[in-house]
């Protein structure tokens, strides 16, 4: 299991209908042979995350990753994110370009034992998860996010979700008034003090990564060599994506810890080495980092110190 505390065999059976990894391997081997023309020699590893699964396979076309989801309501968005991977790879962004099926599709809906599965096959990118204590690697991550934003800004997705950054000031004011659980009162007061006179952002919302953090960033020799998991791509202001990344950058699977102030500064410095923030963006960056930080506090039981990170 990627992050859940449940028995993997139970989740595998209940969610996907497979009784064992051997059954998964048999199904995947047949599917890759028939649909992608790939011969599989081994399936050494698999992880489950909610309604999704990732299977590592080796075969005639090298080391591959097979990703699938059983969440039918997300199939259209998964199609869009897979198309996006192809477009980004074509423009030199370090993402895993989908392996086209024999009919040319990058994502295919297949029958699984417990129902339809939306499946894509990707080459395995090799690297180490981002170490947020490595300042050079974090700066590289910031620069990679800025370049990703530049490329995403040139791409239009007709079925992209509407931006939820519309009326951002009002949303934050309403949250403070009605929904703030008060877990970091000093941080809430500071956020309220920052809102009056917040300037209007002068850039248009665009496609952004929306989940840019250590678990989705691969590095080698302190340089980003892979950006993973564009399944959460959405439409926001770029500074909103940078602020969210600044808060969650240090999170990795079950290691859910706040990002240090030093790492946040390095990420922003790396970002601005490629795309400096405008004056309005710089003001909103402070507001949004604080807002995302308040949202990240898990509750009164906060052993990782998220509340302290917000107020620090």
Phi, psi and omega in degrees: 000139183287320181212349183274148178262067177226161180290124183299324181295322179292314180297320181299318181286312186291323186270325188237350176083008179266137181273344183194169176295329177298319178295320176300314182298319178296316179296314182295320179299316179292319182294317181291325178293313185284320190263329181246351183069030182249130175269125182260133177256334180198152175233085191283341189205150179210145172229153178241137176222104181058240182265016184238158178216152176230129180236127176269133180227153172239146182186204187293342179248029176087198181276126184233161175237125177255121181245136175216161179222146175255004182277092186303325182294347181254001185301318181296317179293325177293322174302315182295318181292329177288320173301321180295319176304314179300314181295320180293317179299321180296337180257015172087007176287137184284074176239165178276111179288131181300145174276119183292139174289171183298337178267007176091352181282146178269343177217138187228141173268121182240158175279124172255174182300332183246014179134185185291143178231133174269119193236138169224155182237129185232151170291146178281123175276138184253128178176184178252145175302145180305129175262110185285357173270354178266100186300320180297320179293322179292321175298319177298322178296319178298317178295321179296322179294319179297317179293323177299317178299319180300316181289316180299330179294344179266357186253134177244126176249115183298329182255022176294147179293152176296151181295136174263013175272356178297134181064037186300318180300314180296323179297317181292319178299318179294320179298315179299322183284323191244333192238351181294119181284355176073030183281342177220077187304323179296318178295320179296319179296318180295320178298316179299323180290332182280338189288319182301130178078010177300129185288158176284133177289133186259008175255156179276140172303148182214178174297135176223165184293308174079359177208044185274103184204174189306324182292346182242017182229124177252139180230160170214127182053046176064022179233137179291126179241356180199134172246124187251166166056080173264021182290343181258011181308138179213186180249118180210172167291146182299322181294332177294318178294318178297319180295316178298317178299323181297326180282316189260005186306322185279359184278138181212105177055242181276352177271087188254087185236150179292156179276136181292158178299324180296318180291322178298319179295319181294321179298314180295319179299317178296319179299312184286347173292340178253317184220093179298144176284142172285173183299316179294319180297319181298320177294316180290331178301314179299316180297313187286326175299317180295318181295313178298323179297319177294320177297329187283344182295121188286339183150191179299324176277100189226065185296334181281346176084036179295320180297319178296323179295323179295319186269355183279000000 
